[in-house]
Amino acid sequence: HRVVLAPLTRNRALEPSLAPSPLSAQYYRQRASPGGLLITEATNISPESLAYPSTPGIWSPEQVEGWKKVTSAVHDKKGFLVCQLWHTGRVAHPDYVNHACNNDTKEKYQPCVSASDVPIASRDGKPGKTITYQGIKPHAAPRPLDSKVDIPRLCQDYKWAAQMAKDAGFDGVELHAAHGYLIDQFLNDGTNRRTDEYGGSVENRCRLLIEVLDAIFEVWPRDKVGVRLSPHDAPNGGNTYYGCKDSNPDPVYHHAIRTLDERNLAYLLLTEPRWVGKHDDSPESDPGFQMPLMNLQKFRGEYRGVMIGAGGFTPTSSYSAMVDDDDGSSSNGGYDALAFGRWFISNPDLPERLESFHEHKSKGGGGLAPPPLNRYDRDTFYMNKPDGYIDYPSLEFEKFCQTGSPTENDKIEYEGMVLGKYPLLEQESVGTSLKAAKVEDGPGSKL
C-alpha cells in the first residue's frame, strides 16, 4: 500500500546510551503491516548532532543492538523499515558536548556547527531558545564547518552511520536534508554565507548534499537510499523551520531535485510547507489540513522516480494528492505515496482505517461507515513514557477485547494498548469542517 509512516521525533531513547528502548520495538511493531514502509524517527549520526533529550543514535554497538530489536519486530510483521540519518547542525546547543555518550569523543564532536556562524533567531530578531538537559537556553552562534577538515570527516560520519544501519538490519536509509537541519542550512542562503566551494551559487550550496549521498552510496545501493527535502517559499510567507530561509528558494530546490533525479534513489520525500505549530494541538482548528499543496505542483515534473508527500494530509485530501497516470505511475500527476505523522502516531493501523474510508467513498458513501480515527494528544508526543506512544488502540485490539482471553501472541501484539483512553474523530470530518467533528468516547479496556 501507499501509506507511509513519516519520520517522527519521539524522545524515548534510553539514557545514556541513546539506544532505542524496548518500547520503540513495540511502537514500530504496532505500525508495521505487510509491504508497508515505516521511516524511523530522526536518528543522530554522531554525538555532534545531539539537539534534543533522549533522541536515538546509530553510531555505537549498543545502539545497533537496540535497533536490531526494532527491525526484527517490523520484519516479523512483513513490513519495511528505513533509518533516517540526521545531523541537526546549528539547532544543537553546545551544552550537548557534555552528554555521557560523548565522554570519549569530546575533542572530535562539539555540537552546534553549520554552514556559517548564523545563530537561530526568533521572529522578532532576538536569539531563539532551545531545550537542553539543563533547561531552556538561548541558541548559540554555530561554528562554521571547515571545508578541508570537518566536511570530509562529516561525510565519513554519515558513511559510518549508514553502515551501522545496515548492520542493524534496516531495509534502507533516508538522508534528512530538510526542516532547517544541517544540510538544509547549507542549501539556504539565509544560513549559508560561505564564499568557498560550498557557498554562493545553487550548485555550490547543493554540494554537501551530493557529497554526503556519495558517501552513503559506498555502503548502500542507490535504490535503497531516500532523501527528504522541505522546499519552502519563505519570501512569500511560506513555512520554514528554525528560521532557515533563502532569498530565492525555488532555484536551489529545483537544482537539488533535478540532481537527485539523476541518482536513481529509492524515493524522494517532500514536505508540504503547511504545518502550523501553534495549531498543532487542535485538529479542530488546524489550518494546515486545509491549505493547498505547493511542492507537488512545483517539483513533480522534475522528478521521475518515486515521490512521497508529507505534511497536512487527511483521509479526504489523500485522493487528489495521488492521481495516477494511465501507466500506473504518478510522474505527471500526484504523489506515489503519502507519509502520515500525527495520525499514524494515534492510529497504529492507519492504512487499514484509510482503506476502509477510501472504499466507502468509492461506493458513494454506501455500505458500512468507515472506522473513526483516534485523536492524537500532542502533549504526549515528546514524553519519555509509554503514554501516547504504545497505548493507542488498533481496530483489531478493539475486536480482541470483545472475544475473551488473550493468547501469548495477543499479549505481544497488543501490549500497551488501551481502549477508550482517546476520543475518536470521524474521518470525513478531518480537514473539512473540523470544528463540527463528532467526538466519541468509548469504554475503557487495557491489556
N, C-alpha and C positions, 0 to 999 in steps of 0.2 A: 504494500500500500504506500501511499504518498504522504503520510502524516509522520513528521519527524519531531523528536524531542530536541528542542533548541538547547544550546549550552546555557546553563543557569548557575550562577554562583549561589552556593547554599551554606557556606561557612560551617561545615560539620566534620572537618578533618580531625584526626587525632592529634593531640599535643604531647610532646613537642616534635614528633616525627613528621607531622603533616602528611601522614599516610591516610588513605580513605578508611573509614571505620566500618565495622560490620553493618551498621545502619545503612551505609552507602550501598553495599551489595544488595540489601533488601529493597532500597529505593529504586535502583535501576532494574532489579528483577521484576518489581511490580509493573514497571512501564515497558517492559520488553514484550514483543509479540513476533510471531513468525514473519520473517522478512522485513521487520520494521527497523529503521535506523534511529539509534539514540546517539546524541553527541554529549560528551561529558561536560560537566561544569568546567569553566576555565581553569587550567592546571598549570601551575608555575613550572617553568623550565629550569629555574635555579633560585637560590636564595636572594639574588639580586632583584627578582621580580616581586617579592612579597609586598603587598599593599593593603591586605585586609586580614583580620584574625582568622585563623583556622581554615585557610584555603589550601587545598592539597597540592602536592608537588609530584614530579615524575623524573627525579634525578637520582634518588638513592635506592639501594636494595630493599630497604624496609618499605618504601613507597611502592616499589614494583610488586612486592609480595601482597600488599594490600589491594592493589589494582587487579592482581590475578584473581582474587575472590570475586571482584566485581565483573570482570569479563566472563568468568565461568558462570556466574549467575545469569547473565544475559544470554550466553550461548546455550544454557540449559533450556531457555525459552525459545531458542532458534532465532534470536534477534541478532542485530549487528551493533557494535559499539565502536565509536571513533573518539579518540582522545584529542581534546582541543588544547593546543600548545600556546602558552600565554606568557607574555612579558609585559608588565604594566608600565615600565618606563617612569615618567615623571609623576605618575599617580602614587608611586610608593613614597613613603616617608623615610628619611634617613634613620630613624629610630629602629627600623626593622633589621638593621645590621646586627642588632644585639639578640635576635631570635636564636634560641638554642640550636636550631638546625644549621646555623651559620657559624657556630663556635670555632670550627677548624678552618673556615674559609673567609674570614673577615677581610683579609687583605685583598682577596680576589673579588669578593662580591659585596659591594656597598650600594644598597638601594638608593633610588632617586637619580636616574640617568635619563637622557633624552637626546634629541637631535641638537637642541640648543638650550641655553640657560634661561628658558622662559617658564616661570612658575605658573601654576594654575591660579587664576583669579576668579572671584565671584562676579556676578553681572554688574555690580557697582564699581568694579575695579579694585576692590580690596582683596587681600590674599584669601584664597579659598581655604577651606578646612577639611581635614580628613580624620579618619579613625585610626588609632594605634592601640596597642595593648595597654598603654598608659592613659588612654582617653583621647579626647578630641584635640588636635593640634593644627596650626596653620601649615599649609603646603610649603615646602621649601623650594628654592631655586635648584633645578636639576643640574647635574654635571654633564656637559656635552660629551658624547662618546667619541673617543679618538679613532680616526679612520684607519690608522695603521696598527693599533694595538687592540682597542676594545671591540671594534666591529668584527675582525676575524675571530676573536675569542667568542663573541656573541653567536656567530654562525656555528661555531663548534658546540656551544651550549645547546642550541636548537637541535643539532645533529645528535648529540648525546641523548637528549630527551626523547627524540624520535626513536632511537634505538631502545631506550628503556620502555617506551610504549609498545614496541614490537615484542620485547621480552615478556611484557605483562599480558600479552595475548590479545591486544586490540586488533580490530579489523582494518584500521587505518588511522590517520591523524588529520586534524584540521589546524591550519595556521590561523591564529587570531590576529587579524590585521585591521581591526575595527575598533569602534567605540572609544576613541581617544587614548588607546594604549600605545605602546612603543612604536610599532610600525606605522600606525595612523599618525603619530606625531611626526614621523619623517615625511609622510605624504603631504601634509598640510603646511602651507607657508606661514600660517599664524604661529606655528610651533617650530618650524624648521627655517632657521635664518642662516644656515650654513652657506659658505662660499666655496666649499670643496666639491668633490665629485658626488656627494650625497645631498647637495642643496642647489637651489636656483631653479633650473628647468624641471619640467614634469618628469622627464626621463631620469634625471639625477635623483629626484625625490622618490621615485619608484625603485631605485637601485637596491636599497636594503631589502625590500620585499622579495625581489627576484633572487638576490644572493642567499637569503635565508631559505627560500624554496629550493634552490640548487643544493644546499647543504642537506636538506631533508630528503631530496631525491637520491642522495647517496645511500640512504637507508631503506626507503620505501619506493615502490614503483609509483609512477606519476598517477596512475588510476586508483591509487589508494590514498591520495592526498587531496584534501579540500582546503579552501580558503574562505575566510569570512571578511567581507568589507562592509562599511557603513557609509556609502555616499550620502552627502548632505547638500543643502542649498542655503548655507548659513547667511550669505549676504542678503537673502530674501526672507529671512526669518525661519528657515528650516531648522529642525532639531539637530543639535550636536552633542557631543559627550565631553565632559571635562574641559570645556572651552577650546576644544581642538577645531579651529576654524581655518578657512582658506579664503583668500580674496577673490578667487575664481575657481571653485572646486570642480566644476564639470570637466575641464581638460585633464586634470590629474587622474580622476577616476575613470574617464574614458580610456586614457592611455593604459592605466593599470589593468583594466578589464580586457582590453584588446590584447595586451601582453599575456595575460593569464589564459586567454582563449587559445593561444599557441602552445600551451603547456599540456594539453590533454589531461586535465585534472579529473578527479572523481566527481567533483562538483564545485560550484561557486555559490556561497550563501550570502545573500544581500539582505541587509536590514532596511526596512522601510522606515524613514525618519519621522514616525508619528507617535512614538511613545512619549507621554507627558507625565513626568514623575509625580507632580502634585495631585494628579487624579488617580494614581496607580492603585490606591487602596479602596477605590469606589467604582466598581464596574458599572454601576447605575449612571454615573456622570462622566465617565472617561471619554473625552472627545476623540482619543486615538482610535477607538473602534469604528469611528465614522469617517475618518479622514481618507481621502483618495490615495491610491498608490502613486508613487513618484518614480522610484528606481526601476520598476518593471518597464515602464514606457521608455525610459531613457536608455536602458542598457540591454534589454532582451535581444535586440537585433545585432548586438556586437559580441554576443557570447553564444557559441554554437553547442556547448556542452550542457550538462545538467545544471540547471539553475534553481536554487531553493530560495524561497522568500520567507522572511520572518518579520514580525512586528505588527501587532494590532489586528490580526485576522480573527474572524468569528466564523461560526458554522455557516452563516449565510454568505458572507463575503468570500468564502473559500471557493465558491463556484466560479465566479468571474475571474478569479486570480489564476485559475488553472485551465484555461481554454486550450484544447488540443488542436493541432493541425491535423490535416487528413491522414498523415502518415503516423499519427500517434505521438509525435513529438510536440514540443511547445516552443520551438526555436523562433517562431514569429508570433506566438500567442501569449500564453500565460506562463507562470512558474511550473516547473516539472514536479515540485513537491513544496509543501508548506511546513515550516517549523513553528511549533507552538510552545510557548513558555509557561505563562501563568496558568492557562487552562490545563496544561499537561501536569503541572505540579498538583493541582487539585483533583485531577481525574486520571488515575493511572492507566485506565483503559480508554483513553480519549479516542483512539482510532475506531474502536467499536461503537462508541456513542456517536461519533460523526458519521460513520457508515449508516447507522440507523436513521439519523437525521436526513442524510442525502437521499436514502431510499424512500423515505416518507415524502420528501419534497418532490422527487421524481414522479411519484404517483399522484401528484396534485393534492397532497395532504390527506390521502385516504389511508385506510388501514390503521394499525396501532400507532399511537403517538410515540415519537422518539423519546428516549430517556432524557431527563434533565441533566444539567451539569452541577457538580459540587462547586459551590462558590469558594474561591480562594481567599485565604486570610493572609494578607501581606505582612501582618505583624509577626508571622512565624517564618517568613522567607529566610531570614539570616540568623535564626536562633540555633545554637548547637544543642538541639534536643530532638526527640522523635516527633514532637508535636508539629503538625504542618509539613511533615517530611514523609513518614510512612503510615500515617493514620487515616489518610483519605480513602474511603471505601470504593471498591470496584463493583460493577453490576453483578459479577459472579459471586462476590462476597455477600452481597445482599441476598442472593438466592441461597447461598450456602447457609446463611443464618436461619433460614426457614426449614432446612432439611434435617437437622439433627446433629449428632456427634461428629467432631472433626477427625479425619484420618491424619496420619503423620505428615502426608504430603500437603494436606489442607493447612496444617499448622505452619509449614514452611511458606506456602504460597500466600497466606493471608495474615501472616504475623504482623501485628501492629495496627491493622485496620480497625476503625471504629465506625459503626453505623449510627447515623443520626447526629453526629457531632457538628456537621457543617450544613448550613442552609443550601437549598437547591434552587437553580435558576433554569427556566425553560430555554432551550437552545435558540428557538426562534426569536427570543427577546433580546439576546445579546447583540449589542451594537446597533439596534434599531430604535426601539422605544424603551431604553433601559430603565428609565425611572418607573415604568409601569410593569417591570419584570415581576413575575409571580414568584414569591419566595415561599418555600415549603419547609416544614420541619418533619423529621422522621423519628421513629423510635430508636432508643439507644441500644447498641449491642457491640460488644468488644470481644476480640479473640485474644 
